[in-house]
Amino acid sequence: MKNTEVIVHTKFRISRVDPRIFGGFLEHMGRAVYEGVYDPGSLHADSEGCRKDVLEALRRLDMTVMRYPGGNFASGYHWQDGVGPRDKRPTVRELAWQSVETNHFGTEEYICLCRKMGWTPMLTVNLGTGNAEEARNWVEYCNCPLGTRYADMRGMNGHKEPHAVRLWCLGNEMDSPSQLGHVPAGQYAIRAQQAAKMMKDTDSSVELVACGSCAITLKSYMEWDREVLEHLGDFADYISLHRYVGNPDNDTADYLAVTSSIDRQIEEMDATCRFVQAKRRSGKRAYLCFDEWNVWYKNHELDGKGKVAPHLIEEIYNLEDALVVAGFLHSFIRHADVVKIANLAQAVNVIAPVITRGGDLLIQSIFYPFEMFSKRRSGTALRLSVDGPSYEGITNGRVHFIDASAILDESRLHVFLTNRSMDEEAEVCVVSADTAIASCESAEMLSAPDAKAANTFEDSSVVKPETFETFVIRDGRAYCLLPPLSFTAMTFRID
């Protein structure tokens, strides 16, 4: 393969990388909560019933934000069912995933887990079967000092101090006909505006995420977002994007080129936000919250059959899936000026980087690119130029074989490189145009024997990162030799 140059300039800055793009998602779906983060009967359970082995693995990802309780689950969830003494909480029929919900894990358990893990709480209110007043009451319960009805309810449940939840989602995927309480954009916008005003009147410090398009394939894509943003106006601090991708046609090259479509989705949504801001003559614009994203296409078991914690969409991930996860993160960093929050969906068991089986735990391939990026996330995203060979994806268009992003952290330069070639090594030269690369502080690479290689409970080390040493630094440049189908993260010292 012809050589590739990846060129950065320390003055060509996009924006500070918001650490909240390294968020997660915990939904009452399948075994994400029960038998996932919360399993009092497990030999790994701590005093609060949380699985220590799961939390230890998630700590490595250093997630910053955790969205809860859904997802589709949120559109039928009534938060008061999940507070108070556990033996008084109702067991209910859950319609989104046709499951039974015990409500043993609710607001207080979630907040406790967030504090334990250092996660910023992010709650999704029910605007499907719920209403604006119910949403407002939840804000009072979480955020207001004692002395009023719902704040006092929190106090009676053992928490006198407010939980101070700042991030709130105004419903979930309300544009989807499959969503409980789905309505056209205009009707959702009215619901969301009513809830937003009451929520901000209760606590003016809350930040609100309007429900954006849940799929680029829906006919309402973009038009839904425009109408919602125009009606919500300055109440909308962010608008949500969702994206799940996969390789159903078994075309690895085209699958790895999906980053061009992810870039385009971000840029289209940002254009909508800017258009509405200009049309409204507003000094405030909505930023992007990519609050559901991942690879999902193999397991479509969505019917819980009336069970508690059924096995639903427990995807097994391979190397090519991990490279696509790296592609999402490349894109978020390249768009650091507009993408301010992102949530990998989900954290445990349900399309997740970590899965459990009885007392065992498995770290999947997609865990590692998230960890490799997360360790190097501090700093400012840089604009970069990739000069090298490219190829045409059948559905996703032309992309470079080398997918790249970079972050400047004072005297450190973090560089992330994916070689999308199926069978060729890539010679890559990393150039910092206005300074010299002096040394390499750390470098690691994720690769495997083939695109379909995956970790299993029997062999958990098939896909995992190793120290990367196939590079030299000469004349202020870094020269790397990247294996086919690999992701590499490097931290350089610059002069």
N, C-alpha and C positions, 0 to 999 in steps of 0.2 A: 504494500500500500504506500502511496505517496505520503511524504511527511506532512504533518499538520502543525501549524503554529497557533498557539493560543496566546493572544496579546492583551495585556491589561495596562492601564495607566492609573496611578494612584489618585490623580485629580479627576478622573472620569467616574464620578460617584453617582449611584442611583439613589440610595437612601439607607439609613440604618436598618439592619435586619431586625424586625420586631421578633423578640423571642417567642411571642405567642403563636408564631407559625408552626412551632413544634408542640402542638397540642394533641390531645387524644379525645376519644369519644366513648362513653359508657352508657349503653342503652339497656333497658329491661327487655332484652331479646335473647332467646336461647339461653346459653350458659355464660353470658357476659358478666352478669352480676352474681347469680347463684351458681356455685361451682366454679366461679371465675375469681373475682376479687373478694367475694364474700362467701365463706363456706365454713360455718361454725363446727361442722362435724369432721372437718379435715384434720389429719395429724399435723398439718402445717398451720392451723388456725392460731391467731394471736388472741389476746384477751377481748378484742372487739369482734372477733369472728372473721377477720380478714386473713387471707392466705399469705403467709410471710414469703413463701417462695415466689408467688406471683408478684408481690410488691417489690421484692428484691430485684427481679428481672426488669420490671417497669422503671425502677429507679435508674437503671443504666441508661434508659432512653431520655431521662431528665425532661419529661414532658412538663409543659408550663401551664397549660389550660386543660380542663377536663369537662367536656360538654355532657349534660345529663338532664332528664332521664330518657331522652330520645331526640330525634328519630320518630318514626311512625307511632311508637308507643305513647309519645307525649300528647298526641291528638285525642287520646281517650283517657288520659291520666288526670286524676283529681288529687292534688297534692296533700289534702287533708287526710286521705286514706293512708299516707305513709308517715304520719307523725304520731307522737304519743306512745303509750305502752304497747309493746308488740302484741301482747295477748288481747288487746282491744282493737287492733287494726283489722279491717275486713279482708277476707280472701275474695277476689273478684275474678270474673271472666274477662280476659284481656282480648280485645277483638283484632288488633293490628296483626298479631302473630298467632291468634287462636290458641292462646296459652292460659294458664291459671297463674295469677299473680297473688302472692301471699302478703305483699307489702311489708315484709320483715326488714327490708332495706329501703329507707326513704331519705327524706331531706337531712335529718340529723346524722344518719350514718354516712351519707355522702359528704356532708361538710366535714365530719370527723376524718374521713379518708383523705379529703383534699388537704386538710391541715397536716395530717401525718406524712403525706407525700410531697407537700410544697406546691400543690396544684392550685391555680386560680380557678375558683368555681365559675361555671357557666351554665345557667339554668334555662330550659326551654319551657315556656308557658303553653298551656293548652288553648289554642285558638281554633280547634276543630270542634269538639263537643263542649268546650269550656267557654268562658266569656271574659270580658274586660275586667269585671269586678273580681273574679276569681284570681286573675293574674295580679291585680293590684294588691289583693289580700296576701298573696304569697310574698310580694316585695315587703309588705309591712312585717310579716312574720320573720323574714330573714334580716331585715335591715334597720328596723326602727327601735328606738329605746323603749323600755318598759313603760306601761302607762296606758296603752290602748289594747283593744281586744286581741288582735292576732300577735302582737308583740308579747303580750302577757301569756298567750298560749305557748309561745316559745319558752318563756320563763318557767312556766309550769312543767315544761318538758326538760328542764334542767339546764337551760342556756340563757342566762341573764344578759350576757353581752351580745350585741347584734353580730350576725354572721358576715355582714358587709359584702354581699354578693353584688358585684358591679356589672357583670356581663349577663344579659338576658336576651334570649331569642324569642321573637314574636311569632311563635308557632313553628311548624315544620312541614316543608314540602306541600304547602296548601295549594299549589298549582297542579298537583297530581290527582287525576280522577280516582286513584286508588286510596287516597287519604281520607280518613274519617273527618267529616265536616268540610270536604272540598267545596269550594265556591269559586266563581269567576274572580278575576283580579280586582274588579271594582268593589265587590262585596268583601273580599279579604282585606283590601286597603282600608275600608271603613272599620272593620273589626280591629285591625292592627293600630289604626290611628286612635281609636277610642281607648284601647289598652295602653298604648304608649303614653298618652296624656295622663291617664290615671297613675301609671307606674312612675312617671317622672314627677308628677305632683306629690307622690308619696316619698320619693327619694330622688332629688334632682341630680345626684351623682351617677345614676345608673347609665350604662351604655347599651343601646338597643340594636339588635340585628334583625332587619326586615327579612321576610321570607322571599328569597329570589327563586329563579328558575331551578328546578331540581334536575333537569336533563336538557341537553342541547337538542335532543330529537323531538321534543314536544313542539306543537305548532305555536304555542303561546310564548316560546323562548324569546327573550328580549322585550317583546311587547308587554308581557306580564310585568317585567322589571320596571319598564318605563312608567306604566300606569301606577304601580305601587309606590315608586319613589316620588312621583309627582304629587300623589295624595298625601303621603306621609310627611313630605317636606323635611324640615330640620329635625323632626323626631327620629329619623333614621340615621344612626351613626355608621352603620355598616349594612350591606346587603349580602345575603348568603349565596354561595355557589356550591353545587354538589357535582361529583363526577366519579363514576366507577368505570373502569376499563378492563379489557381482557383480550384473550387471543383465541376466540372460538373457531377461527379458520385455520389455526395452527400455522400462521405465517409470522415467524419470529421477527423478521426484518421489519415488516409493516407494524407489528405490535410495538417494537422499540421506537418507531418513529412517531408514536402517539403524542410525544412531547410537543410537536408542532401544533396539534389540536388543542392541547392544554394551554399553550401560550396564547392561541387565538381566542379561546374561551375567556381567559383573563382579560385580554385586550378589548374584546367586545363588551364585556360587562363594565369595564372601566370607562369605555366610550359612552355607554348608557348613563353612567353616573355623571360624567362630565356634561353630557347633553342636558340632563335634567337640571343640573346646577345652573347651567347657562340659561336655560329656558325660564327658570324661576328667578333669575337675577339674584341668586343667593351667594352669600360669602362662605357657605358651608357645603361640603360635598360628602357623599357617602363613600367609605372605603370598602374593600372586599374582605369577606369572611368566608374562606373556603372550608366550611365546617363539616363537610363529609367528603372524603376522598380515599380511594384505595383501588386495588385490583380486586375484582369480583366477577367471576363468570362460570366457575366450575360447579359449585354446589348451590342449587336453587331450592333447597328444602325450607319452605317458609311457613308450613302448617304445623303448629305445635300440638295439634290433636288433643287439646284440653289438658296438657301436662304442665307441671311445674318444671321450669328449666329444661325444656326439650333441646335436643341437638339440632340447631338450625344454622345453616350456611357456615359450616366449619370448613373453610377453604384450606387446602394444603398448597403451600407456596413453593415455587422453584426459583432457579437462578434468574430466568428471564423476568419473572414477576418482581424480583428484587431490583433489577435494573430499571424497570418501569417506575417503581417507587422512588428510586434515585432521580428519575426524570421529573417526577412531580416536584421534588425538592429543588432541583435545578431551576425549574420554572418559577417557583415561589421566590427564590433568591433573585432571579433576573427581574422580577417584578416587585421588588421590596418596597417600591414607592407606593404601591396600591394594595398589595396583599398584606394585611396586618394581622390576621388570625387564620389558622388552619388547624383542622382536627382530623388526624388519621382515624378512620372508622374501620374497626373498633379496637379497643385495647386488649381484650382477652377473649379467646375462644371463638367469637363471632367475627369472621373475616379479620383475623387478628395476628399480630406478630408473635403472640404467646398463646399456647394452648395447653390445657390440662387433660390428664387421663388418670382418674383416681388420684393417687398421691404423687403421680409423676407430672413433670412439666417439660414442654419442648419449646425451644426458641426456633422460630421459623426464619427462612431466608430474608424476608422483608424487614425483620428486626434490625439487621446490620447496617443497611444504608442510612436508616433513620438515626441510629446510634453514631455512625461515623460523621454525619452532618452535624448532629446535635452537639457533639464535643467541640465543634469548631464554628459555632454559630455567632459568636460575639463579633461585632464590627459592622462595617458598611459594605453593602453590595457594590461591586464594581461592574461597569460596562466592559464587555470584552469582545474581542474579534476572534473568530475561528476561521482560519485560512487553511483549507485542506480538502480532501476528497469528500464527496457526498454520494447519496444514492436516493432513489425514488421509492417511497413506500406506496403500495397499491392504493390505499385509501387515505393515508395520512400525509402524502406529499413528500417533497424533497427535503432531506435533512443531512447534516454532516455526520460522518461516521463517529466523530467525537462530539459528544454532548458535554457542555462545560458550564461552570459557574465559579464565581470567586468572591471572597470576602476579605476586606482589609481591616485588620485589627491592630492599629498602631504600627509596630515594627514587624508584625506578622502578616503573612499573606496566605490565606487558606484557599486552596485550589481543588476543585472537584471535577473529575474526568470520567466519562463513561465511554468505553470503546464498544460501539454497536455492531462491529463487524462479526460475522458468524465464524470466520475461519482465518482472519489475518491479524497479525500483530500490527500495532500502530506506533510509529515513531512520532512522538509529540515533543515539541519545544515550547516551554512556557517562558514568555518574555514579559518582563515588567519594563515598559517603555521609558519611564522616567527615573528608574532606579535599578539597582542591581540585586539579584538574588544572591545572598551570601552563603546560606547554609540551609539544610533541611532539619527541622525540629522533630517532625514525626511524619510517617507515611504508612498507609495500610491499604490493602487491596482485597476486594471481594471477587472471587471467581470460582469456577467449578468445572468439572470435565465436560459438561454439555448444558444446553439451555434448560433441559427438563430436570436437572439434578435438584433434589430436594432433601431436606433433613427429615428424619423419622425418629420415633421414640427408640427404635432399635439402633439407629446410627445418626446421632445428632450433629455430627461434624462434617457432613458432606459439603455444605455451603456455609462457610464462615470466613471472616477476614484473617489475613496474615500480614505480617510486616512486609512492606514493599521496599525492595532494594534495587530494582532495575532502573536506576537513573544515575545521572552524573550532573554536577553543577560546574559549568565552565564559562568563563567570561561573563559572569553575571546572569547566565541563563540556565534553566533546568531542562535536561534532555531525558525523556522517559521512554521506555518501551513497554507498551500496555498490551497484555494478552487479549485475544478476542473474547468478547462477551465478559467484560470486566468493569468494575467500578473502583476508582482509586481516589482517596482523599489524602491530601498532603498539606503540611504546614511549613512554610518557608520563613526564614528570617531575611529581611531585606535591609539594605543599607539606606 
